């Protein structure tokens, strides 16, 4: 079990993408080189109702959830993970689905099966800038969450 306590730098979060077209295996899950920033957005569906017995106060129940991870990186031709993500820019439908793993510094792993990859930039920018790779990873159903010690 990983005994991490206290604060940590964001770079200790790690991402892996399935680099094969035939389904994820331990060997086909690769890191994505040159990722610089990421942001996480939870979209929570909350139902609300105002029953008489609450005297005007609202009741709520969270009934849905999704996650979007927005990533900015540099385009690194020849890196298996970076190449796999960049190649999805030209695909559509089920072809943009890939398994995706997010590993936290404490060892928690969130496994997104068939996550939807929305590539938003591959190489556009100033003439003297390093070519970017920008994309969103969008959950596609409930992820599997593996806590440290549950491997």
C-alpha positions in Angstrom: 0.0 0.0 0.0 1.3 3.4 -0.9 1.6 5.6 2.2 1.4 9.1 0.7 0.4 11.9 3.0 0.5 15.7 2.8 0.4 17.9 -0.3 1.9 17.0 -3.6 2.7 18.6 -7.0 0.2 18.1 -9.8 2.8 16.3 -12.0 2.5 13.3 -9.7 -0.9 12.5 -11.4 -0.2 10.2 -14.3 -2.4 9.3 -17.3 -2.3 6.3 -19.6 -4.2 5.6 -22.8 -4.9 2.3 -24.7 -2.7 2.5 -27.7 -4.2 -0.5 -29.5 -7.2 -0.8 -31.7 -8.0 -4.3 -30.5 -8.8 -3.6 -26.8 -6.8 -2.7 -23.7 -4.2 -4.9 -22.1 -1.5 -4.1 -19.6 1.0 -3.9 -22.5 -1.1 -1.5 -24.6 -1.7 1.0 -21.8 0.9 3.8 -22.3 1.7 7.2 -20.8 1.1 10.3 -22.8 4.3 12.2 -23.2 4.6 16.0 -22.7 1.3 16.7 -20.9 1.5 20.1 -19.3 -1.8 20.9 -17.6 -5.1 19.2 -16.9 -8.4 20.3 -15.4 -11.2 18.1 -14.2 -14.9 18.9 -14.4 -17.6 16.8 -12.8 -21.1 17.2 -14.3 -23.5 16.1 -11.6 -27.2 15.6 -12.3 -29.2 16.6 -9.3 -33.0 16.2 -9.1 -34.9 18.7 -6.9 -38.4 18.6 -5.5 -40.2 20.6 -2.9 -42.6 18.4 -0.8 -45.3 19.8 1.4 -43.8 18.3 4.6 -40.6 20.3 4.2 -42.5 23.6 4.5 -40.9 25.2 1.4 -37.4 23.7 1.7 -36.0 21.9 -1.3 -35.0 18.2 -1.2 -32.3 16.9 -3.6 -30.8 13.7 -4.8 -27.8 13.3 -7.1 -28.9 10.9 -9.8 -26.2 11.2 -12.5 -22.5 11.9 -12.8 -19.9 12.3 -15.6 -16.3 13.4 -15.7 -14.4 15.5 -18.3 -10.6 15.8 -18.1 -9.2 18.6 -20.3 -5.5 18.2 -21.1 -2.9 20.5 -22.8 0.2 18.8 -24.0 2.9 19.2 -26.7 2.6 17.0 -29.8 5.4 14.4 -29.5 5.6 12.4 -32.7 6.9 8.9 -31.9 5.6 8.6 -28.4 3.0 5.8 -28.4 0.5 7.5 -26.1 0.8 10.9 -27.7 0.5 9.4 -31.2 -2.6 7.3 -30.1 -4.4 10.4 -28.9 -3.4 12.6 -31.9 -4.7 9.9 -34.3 -8.2 10.2 -32.8 -8.5 13.7 -34.2 -9.4 12.3 -37.6 -11.9 9.7 -36.4 -15.6 9.7 -35.4 -18.2 7.6 -33.6 -17.0 4.6 -31.6 -13.6 4.9 -33.2 -12.7 7.7 -30.7 -13.2 5.5 -27.7 -10.2 4.3 -25.7 -9.6 3.0 -22.3 -8.0 5.7 -20.1 -6.3 5.4 -16.6 -5.7 8.2 -14.2 -3.3 7.3 -11.4 -3.2 9.6 -8.3 -0.1 10.1 -6.2 -1.6 8.0 -3.4 -1.9 5.0 -5.8 -5.6 5.3 -6.5 -6.4 4.4 -10.1 -9.5 5.5 -11.9 -10.1 3.3 -15.0 -12.3 4.8 -17.6 -13.5 2.1 -20.0 -14.2 3.3 -23.6 -13.7 6.9 -22.7 -14.5 9.4 -25.5 -11.5 11.4 -26.7 -12.3 14.9 -28.1 -9.1 16.1 -29.7 -9.4 19.9 -30.1 -5.9 20.9 -31.3 -3.0 19.0 -33.0 -0.2 21.4 -34.0 -1.9 24.8 -34.5 -0.2 27.8 -32.9 2.5 30.5 -33.4 5.2 29.8 -35.9 7.8 29.7 -33.1 5.8 27.8 -30.6 6.1 24.0 -29.9 3.2 22.2 -31.6 0.4 21.6 -29.1 -1.8 18.5 -28.5 -5.0 19.5 -26.7 -7.8 17.1 -25.9 -10.7 16.1 -23.5 -11.2 12.7 -22.1 -14.9 12.2 -21.4 -16.3 9.4 -19.2 -18.5 6.9 -21.0 -20.3 5.1 -18.2 -19.2 4.5 -14.6 -15.4 4.3 -14.1 -13.7 1.6 -12.0 -12.0 3.1 -9.0 -9.2 1.0 -7.4 -8.0 2.3 -4.0 -4.5 1.6 -2.8 -4.3 -2.0 -1.4 -7.2 -3.2 -3.5 -5.1 -4.2 -6.5 
